[in-house]
């Protein structure tokens, strides 16, 4: 599967792609048709649903949006499809202030504190990290429960699954990166998958600006400020390497098991 084939073209979502076809550290590739990542699914058409549920066998949706986002946007069309399970797993502490659009534009006073770990006394000061990377680290600190639950849903072998937030970039990017890391994807492949959202960024921003839920956050900064830069994901992964020995180390410290690892690997590997 080449980069072009990974994209899933829909009318009601613009940042949808397969986590398959990515190189792994042992020379293989991740399996296609199992786990997808996406932007907001509120605008799916009947034809989109037919393709996702009928052709691609979508059976589980991991919705990483906040309670406020889901309430403001209202029920999405997939909530009316009996074959599809909706798993709402917010990555925010639910203060009601942030949306996915705010990850790039959040005020410094609202940034997460430095991640604390009993054995990381020698870790470098997180203040040296890009602001966006610190925001990603905040997801891990604030909602490890949601992250582990999301990965377990994605690992379920009962059809395809999709993980999404609003833009399909920040929250979705972190969960996708962790899933790919467990599957053995190379760090370079994980970063490249994250950066690929930039190819659809203009269309993503146009869609989100049409919604009052996201317009104000997006208009705080120019479009370029929302661009997914390789540095952000690379620094996020490097932080996990330095503090926990890698993504699996962080997951294990928060209740992830060897069985979880084997289940998710089997899902994304031949």
Buried (B, 14 or more C-beta within 10 A) or exposed (E): BEEEEBBBEBEBBBBBBBBBBBBBEEEBBBBBBBBBBBBBBBBBEEEBBEBBBEEBBBBBBBBBBBEBBBEBBEEBBBEEBEEBBBBBBBBBBEEEEBBBBBBBBBEEEEBBEBBEEEEBEEBEEBEEBBBBBBBBBBBBEBBBEBBBBBBBBBBBEEBBBBBBBBBBBBBBBBBBBBBBBBBBBBBEBBBBBBBBBBBBBEEBBEBBBEBEBBEEBBEEEEBEEBBBBEBBBBBBBBBBBEBBEBBBBBBBBEEBEEEBBEBBBBBBBE
